[in-house]
Amino acid sequence: MIEDIVDEHLDNLEFLAQRRLAAAADPLQPELAERLQAQLDGLRIDPQRTWRLLAGRLPAGGGDTWYAAGRVAAACADADLRRDFASALAAAAPRAREVAELAARDAAAAAVVLAVNRRP
C-alpha cells in the first residue's frame, strides 16, 4: 500500500519535473513550487522506500528522474539517502549533474517562493 502511494508521488514528481525542465531558464513559479512541494511532502513519509524506488529508476531515467532525485535528496533529512544520491550522481552523465544542480537551486528557491506567495 505505502509503496503504491510512494510510486504515485514519484510519478507525479517526475511529471512536474518535466514541466520545470522545459522552463529551466525561468525562475521557479509559485504554482509549480507548490505542486512540487506537495509531492515531496508525500515522499517524506518513507524516505528509504522513496529512495529505493527512485534509485531503481535512475539508470534508465532522463532529466526528470534526476531532477526528482535531486529534490528528494534535498527535501529528506536522511544522511544515508543523501550519500547514496551523491554516489549515484558521481557516476552519472554530465547532463544528470546539471539537472541535479538545478534541483538543488530550486530546492533553496522554493522556500522563498512559497513563503512570499503564501495565501493568508
C-alpha positions as MATLAB code, in Angstrom:
seq = 'MIEDIVDEHLDNLEFLAQRRLAAAADPLQPELAERLQAQLDGLRIDPQRTWRLLAGRLPAGGGDTWYAAGRVAAACADADLRRDFASALAAAAPRAREVAELAARDAAAAAVVLAVNRRP';
ca = [
       0.000    0.000    0.000;
       2.646    2.562    1.032;
       4.810    1.506   -1.904;
       1.924    2.286   -4.287;
       1.485    5.716   -2.724;
       5.216    6.456   -2.930;
       5.273    5.257   -6.529;
       2.372    7.568   -7.415;
       4.086   10.549   -5.760;
       7.251    9.745   -7.729;
       5.309    9.593  -10.991;
       3.732   12.969  -10.204;
       7.079   14.445   -9.195;
       8.685   13.306  -12.461;
       5.788   14.794  -14.438;
       6.235   18.125  -12.660;
       9.995   17.869  -13.187;
       9.360   17.707  -16.931;
       7.459   20.990  -16.676;
      10.264   22.548  -14.674;
      12.963   21.387  -17.072;
      11.013   22.824  -20.004;
      11.277   26.225  -18.297;
      14.695   25.788  -16.661;
      15.893   29.224  -17.767;
      12.984   30.883  -15.936;
      12.602   31.411  -12.195;
      10.648   28.757  -10.305;
       6.975   29.730  -10.485;
       4.866   29.710   -7.287;
       2.199   27.339   -8.646;
       4.794   24.798   -9.728;
       6.722   25.215   -6.470;
       3.555   24.389   -4.530;
       2.808   21.322   -6.628;
       6.391   20.052   -6.331;
       6.310   20.624   -2.571;
       3.081   18.641   -2.213;
       4.684   15.621   -3.875;
       7.843   15.953   -1.785;
       5.744   16.117    1.382;
       4.146   12.815    0.405;
       7.531   11.227   -0.265;
       8.975   12.246    3.115;
       6.632    9.716    4.726;
       9.130    6.948    3.956;
      12.471    8.320    2.681;
      14.175    4.934    2.427;
      11.381    3.379    0.383;
      11.269    6.532   -1.749;
      14.980    6.319   -2.458;
      14.840    2.588   -3.206;
      12.110    3.128   -5.807;
      13.750    6.226   -7.226;
      17.208    4.635   -7.413;
      15.691    1.852   -9.483;
      14.518    4.464  -11.994;
      17.841    6.317  -12.284;
      19.740    4.025  -14.685;
      17.121    4.428  -17.418;
      15.850    7.792  -16.233;
      16.046   11.059  -18.049;
      16.416   14.557  -16.718;
      13.033   14.414  -14.999;
      14.154   11.453  -12.905;
      17.438   13.105  -11.943;
      15.621   16.326  -11.086;
      13.222   14.346   -8.891;
      16.161   12.595   -7.213;
      17.843   15.916   -6.508;
      14.703   17.381   -4.985;
      14.117   14.257   -2.875;
      17.723   14.328   -1.623;
      17.349   17.994   -0.691;
      13.951   17.501    0.965;
      14.714   14.440    3.079;
      16.822   14.844    6.179;
      18.330   11.395    5.726;
      22.129   11.190    5.614;
      22.153    7.718    4.035;
      19.803    8.829    1.251;
      21.932   11.901    0.522;
      25.093    9.805    0.469;
      23.522    7.301   -1.924;
      22.324   10.144   -4.158;
      25.808   11.687   -4.209;
      27.308    8.310   -5.166;
      24.782    7.805   -7.968;
      25.357   11.343   -9.202;
      29.138   10.927   -9.226;
      28.756    8.030  -11.664;
      26.121    9.773  -13.799;
      26.444   11.569  -17.105;
      27.197   15.323  -17.073;
      23.592   16.175  -18.027;
      22.337   14.404  -14.907;
      24.668   16.526  -12.784;
      23.410   19.730  -14.470;
      19.812   18.753  -13.752;
      20.675   17.865  -10.141;
      22.252   21.306   -9.730;
      19.021   22.910  -10.973;
      17.102   20.769   -8.479;
      19.361   21.975   -5.658;
      18.926   25.623   -6.674;
      15.163   25.118   -6.924;
      15.058   23.464   -3.513;
      16.659   26.552   -1.993;
      14.476   28.935   -4.012;
      11.280   27.039   -3.224;
      11.360   28.037    0.432;
      11.447   31.704   -0.525;
       8.928   31.395   -3.357;
       6.488   29.536   -1.131;
       6.919   31.957    1.798;
       6.420   35.043   -0.373;
       3.384   33.596   -2.124;
       1.703   32.010    0.910;
      -2.009   32.610    0.903;
      -3.357   34.062    4.172;
];
